[in-house]
Amino acid sequence: MVTDSLRYWVEEMHVDGFRFDLATTLAREDNGYTYNAAFFKTLKQDPVLARCMLVAEPWDVGMGGYQVGGFPPGWSEWNGKYRDTVRRYWQGNSGLLSEFASRLAGSSDLFHRHGRRPRASINFVTVHDGFTLTDLVSYNTKINDANLEDNRDGTDDNASWNCGVEGPTDDPAILALRERQKRNLIATLFLSLGVPMLLAGDEFGHTQRGNNNAYCQDNEISWIDWNGRSERDAAFGKFVKMLLRMRREHPAFQRDAFFTGRPQPGSDREDIAWYTPAGTEMQGDDWSTDGRAIGVFFGDRPLFAVLFNAADHDVEFALPESDVVQWHLLLDTAFEEPKTDAPADGSAVTFNVTARSIAVFNGLPV
């Protein structure tokens, strides 16, 4: 019945693909979830469905239901580990550098098997289940009283941070910090290897007033007000457009092969390298520190440097010295309006990354 229904939607309704809610359920057989489930085999051998985009929500509430990374080739998966790690990193937690780096680089620890590629990872920070982006930086706890479940429904594990005040505020410093955190979260999403997924309304500040389970609210709580945008919302929308344009224009952000950490063909430069703020390549002990700042360098022509600082204080980063590259600032999330600059001419350069912000550079041949 399921495959017949899917085939109808493809052939008669011209649907390109499907996202399966609680997808683990479809592959649970007598002994639990199995990678070789009959359902997977049926889709793979079907001449119509084998060409479709297949996306799994790779968990359900049954035993062994959490299966991120456990689906076969041809499937993409919502990467819940990406969401959790990125949220907790920007929440200000320490000890996450190794996990954060893995998620930025496409989660090869989860998906690099059986010929799968980075497109298997559907990266997201927010989705229809849970807080919107604005609420993620505005509430420490859910407010689901309107759902008439005594606030018991919806997850309590949101990895959110209200930036110092719970809910709505007129404090300009708090509002500015919230906007910066939104820029950090969205920029991280679009700078990561894999497929980015953006929740409708996040691009201009949609709020559900702290409700993280609003499926039952057919009213102003869940409705997206396309006309009620403030100047600050419009500025954030411009920021999101700029990120989309940058990702589209630079193939390095669209890479569909996992990084190897080795030199690329025709180059003596590694395809990806991770650096401490001091400009030294990350070593074993560096990954286990309590630091919250890290730099990543990838690509070739041009070379990109992305400097992350989730600490509550500014961090000065050293960019590698080069006599063949000129570093150009593409993005600094410390500023509401996109700020670009050329901070130096090739030689060794340092850059002060503001507390809780990201700076993106590209290195162009001199």
Residue pairs with C-beta under 8 A, 6 or more apart in sequence:
2 26
2 39
3 42
3 43
3 46
3 49
6 18
6 43
6 49
6 52
7 46
7 48
7 49
9 15
9 18
10 16
10 48
10 49
10 52
11 48
15 52
16 52
16 53
17 52
17 53
17 54
17 55
18 52
18 53
18 54
18 55
19 55
19 56
19 57
20 26
20 54
20 55
20 56
20 57
21 57
22 57
22 59
22 60
22 61
23 56
23 57
23 58
23 60
23 71
24 33
24 56
24 58
24 59
24 60
24 62
24 64
24 65
24 66
24 67
25 60
25 62
25 65
26 37
26 39
27 33
27 34
27 35
27 37
27 39
27 40
27 67
27 71
28 34
28 37
28 60
28 62
28 64
29 37
29 38
32 63
32 64
33 64
33 65
33 67
33 70
35 70
35 71
35 72
36 72
40 71
40 72
40 75
43 49
43 50
43 54
43 74
44 50
44 72
44 74
50 74
53 76
54 74
54 75
54 76
55 75
55 76
55 77
55 78
55 122
56 71
56 75
56 76
56 77
56 78
57 77
57 78
58 66
58 67
58 68
58 69
58 70
58 71
58 77
58 78
58 80
59 65
59 66
59 67
59 68
59 80
66 80
68 77
68 78
68 79
68 80
68 81
68 110
69 77
69 107
69 109
69 110
69 111
69 113
71 77
71 120
72 114
73 114
73 115
73 116
75 120
76 119
76 120
76 121
76 122
76 195
77 111
77 120
77 121
77 122
78 122
78 124
78 127
78 197
79 103
79 107
79 110
79 121
79 122
79 123
79 124
79 194
81 103
81 107
81 110
82 103
82 107
82 121
82 123
82 124
82 192
82 194
83 123
83 124
83 125
83 126
83 127
84 159
85 96
85 99
85 100
85 102
85 103
86 100
86 103
86 125
86 185
86 188
86 189
87 125
87 136
87 158
87 159
87 160
87 185
88 96
88 159
89 96
89 100
89 292
89 308
89 310
90 161
90 181
90 184
90 185
90 188
90 310
90 356
91 159
91 160
91 161
92 161
92 292
92 310
92 311
92 312
92 356
93 292
94 290
94 291
94 292
95 288
95 289
95 290
96 292
97 282
97 286
97 287
97 289
97 291
97 292
97 294
98 287
98 288
100 294
100 308
101 274
101 287
101 294
101 296
102 108
102 109
103 123
103 192
104 188
104 191
104 192
104 193
104 296
105 192
105 193
105 258
105 259
105 272
105 296
106 118
106 121
106 192
106 193
106 194
106 258
106 259
107 121
107 194
108 118
108 258
108 259
110 121
111 117
111 118
111 120
111 121
112 258
117 256
117 257
117 258
118 193
118 194
118 195
118 255
118 256
118 257
118 258
119 194
119 195
119 256
120 194
121 193
121 194
121 195
122 194
122 195
122 197
123 189
123 192
123 194
123 195
123 196
123 197
124 189
124 196
124 197
124 198
124 199
125 133
125 136
125 185
125 186
125 188
125 189
126 132
126 133
126 136
126 199
126 202
127 197
127 199
128 199
128 215
129 212
129 213
130 154
130 155
130 158
130 212
130 213
131 139
131 142
131 158
131 160
131 208
131 210
131 212
132 199
132 201
132 202
132 206
132 207
132 208
133 182
133 185
133 186
133 199
133 202
133 205
133 206
134 178
134 182
134 202
134 205
134 206
134 207
135 160
135 207
135 208
135 209
135 210
135 211
135 212
136 158
136 160
136 161
136 185
137 160
137 161
137 162
137 163
137 178
137 181
137 182
137 185
138 162
138 163
138 166
138 167
138 168
138 178
138 207
138 210
139 158
139 160
139 162
139 166
139 167
139 210
140 158
140 160
140 161
140 162
140 166
141 156
141 158
141 166
141 210
142 151
142 154
142 155
142 156
142 158
142 210
142 211
142 212
142 213
143 151
143 167
143 209
143 210
143 211
144 151
144 152
144 153
144 154
144 210
144 211
144 212
144 213
145 151
146 211
146 217
146 221
147 153
147 154
147 211
147 213
147 214
147 216
147 217
153 213
154 211
154 212
154 213
155 212
155 213
158 212
161 181
163 174
163 177
163 178
163 181
164 171
164 174
164 177
165 171
165 174
167 209
167 210
169 175
175 232
176 336
177 356
179 232
179 235
179 236
179 336
180 333
180 334
180 356
180 357
181 356
182 205
182 236
183 236
183 239
183 333
183 336
183 357
183 358
184 310
184 333
184 356
184 357
184 358
186 198
186 202
186 239
186 240
186 243
187 243
187 331
187 333
187 358
187 360
188 308
188 358
189 196
189 198
190 196
190 243
190 244
190 246
190 247
190 253
191 243
191 247
191 253
191 306
191 358
191 360
193 255
193 258
193 259
196 247
198 240
200 206
200 224
201 224
203 236
203 237
203 240
204 229
204 233
204 234
204 236
204 237
205 229
205 230
205 232
205 233
205 236
206 224
206 225
208 214
208 217
208 221
208 222
209 221
211 217
211 221
211 222
214 221
214 222
215 222
229 237
232 336
235 336
235 337
238 337
238 338
239 336
239 338
242 331
242 338
243 331
246 253
246 330
246 331
246 360
247 253
247 254
248 254
250 299
250 302
250 304
250 362
252 298
252 299
252 302
252 304
259 271
259 272
259 298
260 271
260 272
261 270
261 271
261 272
261 273
262 270
262 271
263 269
263 270
263 271
264 270
264 271
264 300
267 300
269 300
269 303
271 298
271 299
271 300
272 296
272 297
272 298
273 281
273 296
273 297
273 298
274 281
274 282
274 294
274 295
274 296
274 297
275 281
275 282
275 294
275 295
275 296
275 297
275 320
276 282
276 286
276 291
276 294
276 295
277 293
277 294
277 295
277 307
277 315
277 316
277 317
277 318
277 353
278 318
279 317
279 318
279 319
279 320
282 294
291 311
292 309
292 310
292 311
293 307
293 308
293 309
293 310
293 311
293 315
293 317
293 353
294 307
294 308
295 305
295 306
295 307
295 308
295 317
296 305
296 306
296 308
297 303
297 304
297 305
297 320
298 304
299 362
301 365
302 362
302 363
302 364
302 365
303 325
303 362
303 363
304 360
304 361
304 362
304 363
305 319
305 327
305 360
305 361
305 362
305 363
306 358
306 359
306 360
306 361
307 317
307 351
307 353
307 358
307 359
307 360
307 361
308 353
308 358
309 315
309 317
309 353
309 354
309 355
309 356
309 357
309 358
310 356
311 355
311 356
312 355
312 356
313 355
314 352
314 353
314 354
314 355
315 352
315 353
315 355
316 350
316 351
316 352
316 353
317 350
317 351
317 352
317 353
317 359
318 348
318 349
318 350
319 327
319 344
319 348
319 349
319 350
319 351
319 361
320 348
321 347
321 348
321 349
322 346
322 347
322 363
323 346
323 347
323 366
324 346
324 365
324 366
325 346
325 363
325 364
325 365
325 366
326 342
326 344
326 345
326 346
326 363
326 364
326 365
326 366
327 342
327 343
327 344
327 346
327 349
327 361
327 362
327 363
328 340
328 341
328 342
328 361
328 362
328 363
328 364
329 339
329 340
329 341
329 342
329 343
329 351
329 359
329 360
329 361
330 340
330 360
330 361
330 362
331 338
331 339
331 340
331 358
331 359
331 360
332 339
332 354
332 357
332 358
332 359
332 360
333 357
333 358
333 359
334 353
334 354
334 357
334 359
343 349
343 351
345 366
346 366
351 359
351 361
353 359
